[in-house]
Amino acid sequence: MKKLKKLALTSACFAAFFFAKEASASTIHEVKRGESLWTISKHYGVSVIELKKQNKKRDSFIFPGEKLVIPSTISPSEKDLLARLVHAEAKGEPFAGKVAVATVVLNRVDHPDFPDTIREVIYERSGGHYAFTPVQNGAINEPADRESYRAVEEALAFRGLGNGSLFFYNPKTAKSNWLRSKPVTVVIGNHVFAK
């Protein structure tokens, strides 16, 4: 009988812990006047597409007082790593170029030909070299500025809505003919973006 009581108590504790954890895993946002799916997406660092999907929305209409479930997002350490890459890769570039650099990393995470996490994409090696120069030369270790963090937030909200850029390069310094042969999606500042 004691074993049965102990088992029941353990089960109850486990269930309480599991359901409490499950409940706290979902963030609920109450829509305020003047907000849009875009501003909410940027605030939480989630894509508009995922926010709509999570809340079974076919359009972008939201109303004050409406409660939205916020999908999970990247971890603070992944956000920091991505912001440091953006800072190192796009220093001196326009804000749109910084967003595009972060978008390339996110597109790679979502693409079947690349690793599945931000960390793995950024530290990917091929032919003895890292995919991104700042990883190779150590600039990835420098702290990111606020604009780089904002660019990451914008890229997260924009995730899945762009033109699918998977690469970027500076045409003045890039030596790879293979990279130059890729279809260009956009040119921003000193960077050419391609897929």
C-alpha positions as CSV (number, residue, x, y, z in Angstrom):
1,M,0.0,0.0,0.0
2,K,2.9,2.4,0.8
3,K,4.4,1.7,-2.6
4,L,1.1,2.4,-4.3
5,K,0.8,5.7,-2.4
6,K,4.4,6.6,-3.2
7,L,3.9,5.8,-6.8
8,A,0.6,7.9,-6.9
9,L,2.4,10.8,-5.2
10,T,5.4,10.6,-7.6
11,S,3.0,10.5,-10.6
12,A,1.0,13.5,-9.3
13,C,4.3,15.5,-8.8
14,F,5.5,14.5,-12.2
15,A,2.2,15.5,-13.8
16,A,2.1,18.8,-12.0
17,F,5.7,19.6,-13.0
18,F,5.1,18.5,-16.6
19,F,1.9,20.5,-17.1
20,A,3.3,23.5,-15.3
21,K,6.3,23.4,-17.5
22,E,4.1,22.9,-20.6
23,A,1.9,25.9,-19.6
24,S,4.9,28.2,-19.1
25,A,6.4,27.1,-22.4
26,S,3.7,29.0,-24.3
27,T,3.8,32.7,-24.1
28,I,0.5,34.5,-24.5
29,H,0.4,38.0,-25.8
30,E,-2.6,40.3,-25.5
31,V,-2.8,42.5,-28.5
32,K,-2.7,46.2,-27.8
33,R,-4.0,49.1,-29.9
34,G,-1.7,49.9,-32.8
35,E,0.1,46.6,-32.8
36,S,0.4,44.4,-35.9
37,L,1.6,40.9,-36.5
38,W,4.9,42.4,-37.7
39,T,5.6,44.4,-34.6
40,I,4.6,41.5,-32.3
41,S,6.9,39.2,-34.4
42,K,9.8,41.6,-34.0
43,H,9.2,42.0,-30.3
44,Y,9.3,38.2,-29.6
45,G,11.9,37.3,-32.3
46,V,9.6,35.0,-34.2
47,S,8.5,34.9,-37.8
48,V,5.2,36.4,-39.0
49,I,4.6,33.1,-40.8
50,E,5.0,31.0,-37.6
51,L,2.9,33.5,-35.6
52,K,0.1,33.2,-38.1
53,K,0.4,29.4,-38.2
54,Q,0.5,29.0,-34.4
55,N,-2.7,31.1,-34.1
56,K,-4.4,29.5,-37.2
57,K,-4.7,32.9,-39.0
58,R,-5.2,33.1,-42.7
59,D,-4.9,36.8,-42.8
60,S,-3.0,39.5,-40.9
61,F,-6.0,41.0,-39.0
62,I,-5.7,41.2,-35.2
63,F,-7.7,43.2,-32.7
64,P,-7.0,44.8,-29.4
65,G,-7.6,42.4,-26.6
66,E,-7.1,39.3,-28.8
67,K,-4.8,36.8,-27.2
68,L,-2.1,35.3,-29.4
69,V,0.1,32.3,-28.6
70,I,3.7,33.1,-29.3
71,P,5.7,30.3,-30.9
72,S,9.1,29.3,-29.6
73,T,12.1,31.3,-30.8
74,I,15.8,31.0,-30.8
75,S,17.7,31.0,-27.5
76,P,19.5,34.1,-26.2
77,S,22.9,32.5,-26.9
78,E,21.9,31.8,-30.5
79,K,20.7,35.4,-30.9
80,D,23.9,36.7,-29.5
81,L,26.0,34.5,-31.8
82,L,24.0,35.6,-34.8
83,A,24.3,39.3,-33.8
84,R,28.1,38.9,-33.4
85,L,28.3,37.4,-36.9
86,V,26.2,40.2,-38.4
87,H,28.3,42.8,-36.6
88,A,31.6,41.2,-37.9
89,E,30.3,40.6,-41.4
90,A,28.3,43.7,-42.1
91,K,30.2,46.4,-40.2
92,G,29.7,49.7,-42.1
93,E,26.9,48.2,-44.2
94,P,23.4,49.6,-44.3
95,F,20.8,48.2,-41.9
96,A,19.1,46.3,-44.7
97,G,22.4,44.6,-45.4
98,K,22.7,43.5,-41.8
99,V,19.2,42.1,-41.9
100,A,20.1,40.2,-45.1
101,V,23.2,38.7,-43.5
102,A,21.2,37.4,-40.6
103,T,18.6,36.1,-43.1
104,V,21.2,34.1,-45.0
105,V,22.0,32.2,-41.8
106,L,18.3,31.6,-41.0
107,N,17.7,30.5,-44.6
108,R,20.5,28.0,-44.3
109,V,19.1,26.6,-41.0
110,D,15.8,26.1,-42.9
111,H,17.4,24.6,-46.0
112,P,18.0,20.8,-46.3
113,D,21.6,21.3,-47.6
114,F,22.8,23.0,-44.5
115,P,23.0,22.2,-40.8
116,D,19.9,22.6,-38.6
117,T,21.0,25.1,-36.0
118,I,22.4,28.6,-36.0
119,R,25.5,27.5,-34.2
120,E,26.2,24.7,-36.7
121,V,25.6,26.9,-39.7
122,I,27.9,29.6,-38.4
123,Y,30.7,27.2,-37.4
124,E,30.3,24.9,-40.5
125,R,33.6,23.9,-42.1
126,S,34.2,22.9,-45.7
127,G,37.6,22.1,-47.2
128,G,39.4,23.2,-44.0
129,H,37.8,26.6,-44.0
130,Y,34.9,28.0,-42.1
131,A,31.9,29.2,-44.1
132,F,32.1,32.7,-42.6
133,T,35.4,34.8,-42.5
134,P,34.7,36.2,-39.0
135,V,34.8,32.7,-37.6
136,Q,38.1,32.0,-39.4
137,N,39.8,35.3,-38.2
138,G,38.2,35.5,-34.7
139,A,36.1,38.6,-35.3
140,I,33.1,36.5,-34.3
141,N,34.3,36.9,-30.7
142,E,33.8,40.7,-30.7
143,P,30.6,41.9,-29.0
144,A,27.8,43.0,-31.3
145,D,26.3,46.5,-31.3
146,R,22.7,47.3,-30.8
147,E,22.0,47.7,-34.5
148,S,23.2,44.1,-35.1
149,Y,20.7,42.8,-32.5
150,R,18.0,44.8,-34.1
151,A,18.9,43.3,-37.5
152,V,18.6,39.8,-36.0
153,E,15.2,40.7,-34.6
154,E,14.1,42.0,-38.0
155,A,15.4,38.9,-39.8
156,L,13.6,36.6,-37.4
157,A,10.3,38.4,-38.0
158,F,11.0,38.3,-41.7
159,R,12.0,34.6,-41.7
160,G,10.5,32.6,-44.6
161,L,9.2,35.7,-46.5
162,G,12.4,36.7,-48.5
163,N,13.8,35.6,-51.7
164,G,15.8,32.7,-50.3
165,S,19.3,34.0,-50.3
166,L,21.8,31.4,-49.1
167,F,25.1,33.2,-49.8
168,F,26.6,36.6,-49.8
169,Y,30.0,38.0,-50.8
170,N,31.8,41.2,-51.5
171,P,32.5,41.2,-55.3
172,K,35.7,43.3,-54.7
173,T,37.3,40.6,-52.5
174,A,35.5,37.3,-53.4
175,K,37.8,34.9,-55.3
176,S,35.3,32.0,-55.7
177,N,34.0,31.6,-59.3
178,W,31.5,29.0,-58.0
179,L,30.1,31.7,-55.6
180,R,30.0,34.3,-58.4
181,S,28.0,31.8,-60.6
182,K,25.1,31.6,-58.2
183,P,21.9,33.5,-59.1
184,V,21.9,37.0,-57.5
185,T,18.9,37.8,-55.4
186,V,19.8,41.3,-54.3
187,V,22.7,43.7,-53.9
188,I,22.9,45.8,-50.7
189,G,25.8,48.0,-50.0
190,N,29.1,46.1,-50.7
191,H,27.4,42.7,-50.5
192,V,25.9,40.6,-53.3
193,F,23.3,38.1,-52.0
194,A,22.7,34.9,-54.0
195,K,21.0,31.5,-53.9
